[in-house]
Amino acid sequence: MNVSPRQLRMFLALSESLNFSKTAERLFMTQPALSKAIQDLETTLGLPLFERTTRSVRLTPGGARMATLARSIVGEFETGLQRMQSSAEREALQLSIACWPSLAYVVLPDVCAAMERRFRAPQVTVYDCANSACIQRLLDHQADFALASVAPSHPDLVYEELLRDRFVLLASGRWRKQVRPRMHLEELLALPLITLTDASTAMRYMSAAYLQRGIEYRPKMQVDQATTVAGLVKKDVGVAVLPYLGVVPILGMRGMRGMQMCEIVDGPLRSVGIVTRRMGNPTSVALAAMEEVRAITQQMMARHAGWIIPPSPGTVRQGEKPRR
């Protein structure tokens, strides 16, 4: 049976007014169009709903019973629409971000605070995990976007580079005497290096930098979390090799005074950016969050000039054409 909610609303409106011209005016339609809609409904139901004379319109006994049913159906439909609307509003306020833990520490608190100001009760989920896990979360549609690093040529993703950060050396205690403010990659080989595991971009960038020199990068220790690196450095187990953004949370921790941070002069520059899926449209909340990320990273580059570097001149940003 092909009966639309709109037809039922016309039928109910007419059953209350029992006047075609007034009902048509109320529904912003012509009287002939209303008459045709009612006739089509009667044909579909196989039942006369109204008795019409030149002077009056009234419901048939069957029409009266159908009006009771129609009222119930339309009521349930309206309730269902309201539930759907409420659910859609809640969904529209959902925001999921995949991000490196160190980057989450320095960027996402400000982003989340901005979302609270701009939207009513947004529901934010942050997956703070390694780079590869961030990308997988995005590909699995578990995140609206990722703050990570990925090859710009990835077939399913769009990468917008926001900044590049330098690699630095972090030393404490007796190892401070073994380092200088500016160090070279080859000088690091004589030190007990501590870095993150192979799942991190830090390890990938450093390995590639040494590989270009024909050297295998073999640190003394590898761990998953930068906070663990900090504890090991504090206890003089070795010296840390980390991107600058990975060091910022460590320097802010209690008990980390006295750390020596050194620039690795010829070290790699780690690319950091917004990663989105090539197919699909971000929600308004996700777009607003990405806008805040761009603003915050611009501020970071100003505050940490020299350590955090602007994007490569040839970077293609989302929505822009490649520069010629």
C-alpha positions in Angstrom: 0.0 0.0 0.0 1.5 3.3 -1.1 0.2 5.9 1.4 2.5 8.8 2.4 2.5 10.6 5.7 1.6 13.8 3.7 -1.6 12.2 2.5 -2.5 11.2 6.0 -2.0 14.7 7.2 -4.2 16.1 4.5 -6.9 13.5 5.4 -6.7 14.4 9.1 -6.8 18.1 8.4 -9.9 17.7 6.3 -11.5 15.4 8.8 -11.2 18.1 11.4 -12.4 21.1 9.3 -14.8 19.3 7.0 -14.2 22.1 4.5 -12.1 21.7 1.4 -11.4 25.4 0.7 -10.3 26.1 4.3 -8.2 23.0 4.5 -6.5 23.8 1.2 -5.7 27.3 2.4 -4.3 26.0 5.6 -2.1 23.5 3.8 -1.0 26.2 1.2 -2.4 24.2 -1.7 -5.2 24.5 -4.2 -8.6 23.0 -3.6 -8.4 20.8 -6.7 -5.0 19.4 -5.6 -6.5 18.6 -2.2 -9.5 16.9 -3.7 -7.3 14.8 -6.0 -5.1 13.7 -3.0 -8.1 12.6 -1.0 -9.5 10.7 -4.0 -6.2 9.0 -4.5 -6.2 8.0 -0.8 -9.7 6.6 -1.1 -8.7 4.6 -4.2 -5.7 3.2 -2.5 -7.7 2.2 0.6 -10.6 1.0 -1.5 -12.9 2.9 0.9 -14.9 6.1 0.7 -13.7 8.5 3.5 -16.0 11.4 3.0 -19.6 12.0 2.0 -19.8 15.2 -0.2 -22.8 17.2 -1.0 -23.1 20.7 -2.5 -23.6 22.0 1.0 -21.6 19.8 3.3 -18.7 17.4 3.8 -18.7 14.7 6.5 -16.8 11.6 7.4 -18.2 8.2 6.5 -18.4 5.7 9.3 -15.3 4.0 7.8 -13.6 7.4 7.3 -14.1 8.1 11.0 -12.4 4.8 12.0 -9.6 5.5 9.5 -9.1 8.9 11.0 -8.5 7.4 14.4 -5.9 5.0 12.9 -4.4 7.8 10.8 -4.0 10.0 13.9 -2.2 7.2 15.7 0.1 6.5 12.7 1.0 10.1 12.2 1.6 10.5 15.9 4.0 7.6 15.9 5.7 9.0 12.8 6.2 12.4 14.3 7.6 10.9 17.5 10.0 8.8 15.4 11.1 11.9 13.5 11.7 13.7 16.7 13.8 10.8 18.0 15.7 10.7 14.7 16.3 14.5 14.9 17.6 14.2 18.5 19.8 11.4 17.5 21.1 13.3 14.4 21.9 16.3 16.6 23.8 14.1 19.0 25.7 12.5 16.1 26.5 15.9 14.7 28.3 16.8 17.9 30.4 13.7 17.9 34.1 14.3 17.2 36.8 11.7 17.1 40.5 12.6 16.7 43.4 10.2 16.3 46.7 11.8 17.4 50.2 11.1 18.7 50.3 11.3 22.5 53.0 14.1 22.5 51.0 16.1 19.9 47.8 15.5 21.8 49.5 17.0 24.9 50.4 20.3 23.2 47.6 20.8 20.7 44.3 19.0 21.7 43.6 20.7 25.1 43.2 24.1 23.3 41.2 22.4 20.5 38.8 20.8 22.9 38.4 24.0 24.9 37.6 25.9 21.6 35.0 23.2 20.7 33.3 23.7 24.1 33.0 27.4 23.4 31.7 27.0 19.8 29.3 24.1 20.3 26.8 23.0 22.9 28.1 19.9 24.7 30.3 18.3 22.0 31.2 14.6 22.5 34.9 14.3 21.9 36.9 11.1 21.7 40.7 11.2 21.4 42.7 8.2 20.3 46.2 9.0 21.5 48.3 6.3 19.8 51.3 5.7 17.5 51.3 7.1 14.0 50.4 3.8 12.3 47.5 3.2 14.7 46.3 6.8 14.1 46.2 6.2 10.3 44.4 2.9 10.8 41.8 4.5 13.0 41.1 7.0 10.3 40.9 4.3 7.5 38.5 2.3 9.7 36.2 5.3 10.1 36.8 5.4 13.8 38.3 9.0 13.6 37.1 12.1 11.8 40.7 13.1 11.1 44.2 12.3 12.4 47.1 14.5 13.5 49.9 12.4 12.2 52.4 11.9 9.4 51.7 10.0 6.2 52.9 9.9 2.6 51.1 12.6 0.6 50.6 10.1 -2.2 48.5 7.6 -0.1 45.6 6.6 -2.4 42.9 6.8 0.3 44.1 9.8 2.3 44.6 13.5 1.9 47.6 15.0 3.8 47.9 18.7 4.8 51.3 19.4 6.3 51.0 21.9 9.1 54.6 22.1 10.4 57.9 20.2 10.7 59.7 19.7 13.9 63.4 19.2 14.5 65.0 16.2 16.3 66.8 17.0 19.5 68.9 15.2 22.1 67.9 15.2 25.8 70.5 14.5 28.4 70.7 14.6 32.2 73.2 14.0 35.0 76.6 12.7 33.9 75.6 12.6 30.2 75.2 16.4 30.1 79.0 16.6 30.0 79.2 14.4 26.9 76.9 16.6 24.8 77.0 20.1 23.3 74.2 22.5 22.4 74.7 21.5 18.7 75.4 17.9 17.8 75.7 16.0 14.5 74.2 12.6 13.7 77.5 10.8 13.6 78.5 12.1 17.0 75.4 10.5 18.5 76.6 7.0 17.7 79.0 7.1 20.6 76.2 7.8 23.1 73.7 5.3 24.7 70.7 6.4 22.7 67.1 5.9 23.9 64.2 6.4 21.5 60.7 5.2 20.7 59.8 1.9 19.1 59.6 1.1 15.4 55.9 2.0 15.5 56.8 5.6 16.0 57.6 8.2 13.3 60.6 9.2 15.5 62.3 5.8 14.8 61.3 5.9 11.1 62.8 9.3 10.5 66.0 8.7 12.4 66.6 5.3 10.7 66.1 6.9 7.3 68.5 9.7 8.1 71.3 7.2 9.1 70.5 4.9 6.2 71.2 7.8 3.8 74.7 7.9 5.3 75.1 4.1 5.0 74.8 3.6 8.8 72.4 1.3 10.6 70.6 3.1 13.4 70.8 0.9 16.5 69.7 2.8 19.7 70.5 1.3 23.1 66.8 1.1 24.2 63.4 1.5 22.6 60.2 2.2 24.5 56.6 3.0 23.6 56.0 6.1 25.7 57.9 9.4 25.8 57.3 9.6 29.6 59.2 6.3 30.0 62.0 7.8 28.0 62.0 10.8 30.4 62.3 8.5 33.4 65.3 6.6 31.9 67.1 9.9 30.9 66.5 11.2 34.5 68.1 8.1 35.9 71.2 8.5 33.6 70.4 5.3 31.7 71.1 7.1 28.5 70.2 10.1 26.3 67.0 10.5 24.4 66.6 11.2 20.7 63.2 12.6 20.1 61.4 15.2 17.9 61.0 18.5 19.6 57.3 18.2 20.0 57.9 14.9 21.9 60.2 16.7 24.3 57.8 19.5 25.2 55.6 17.3 27.4 58.8 16.0 29.2 60.1 19.4 29.9 56.8 20.3 31.5 56.9 17.3 33.9 57.8 17.6 37.6 61.3 16.6 38.4 62.6 17.3 34.9 64.7 20.4 35.8 68.3 20.2 34.8 67.7 18.4 31.5 70.0 19.5 28.7 68.3 19.8 25.2 70.6 19.9 22.2 69.9 20.5 18.6 70.8 17.8 16.1 72.1 20.1 13.4 71.9 17.6 10.5 69.0 15.7 11.9 65.8 15.0 9.9 62.7 17.2 10.1 59.5 15.3 11.0 56.4 16.3 9.0 53.2 16.8 11.1 49.8 17.4 9.5 46.1 16.8 9.3 45.1 13.5 7.6 41.6 13.0 6.3 39.9 10.4 4.1 39.9 11.2 0.4 36.2 10.1 0.1 33.5 11.6 2.4 32.7 15.0 3.9 33.7 16.0 7.4 31.0 17.1 9.8 30.8 20.8 10.8 32.3 20.0 14.2 35.3 18.2 12.5 35.8 21.1 10.1 35.8 23.5 13.1 38.2 21.4 15.0 40.6 21.3 12.0 40.3 25.0 11.8 41.3 25.3 15.4 44.3 22.9 14.9 45.6 25.1 12.1 45.3 28.3 14.3 47.0 26.6 17.3 49.9 25.2 15.2 50.5 28.7 13.8 50.8 30.0 17.3 53.1 27.2 18.2 55.5 28.0 15.3 55.6 31.6 16.6 56.4 30.5 20.2 58.9 27.8 19.3 60.6 29.4 16.3 63.6 27.5 15.2 62.5 24.3 16.7 59.2 24.1 14.9 59.5 24.8 11.2 56.7 26.0 8.7 55.5 23.5 6.1 57.5 22.8 3.0 57.1 25.5 0.3 55.7 22.9 -2.1 53.2 21.4 0.3 49.8 20.9 -1.3 47.1 21.8 1.2 43.6 20.4 1.2 41.4 22.4 -1.2 44.4 24.1 -2.9 46.0 23.5 -6.3 49.7 22.4 -6.4 52.0 25.4 -6.8 53.7 25.5 -10.2 
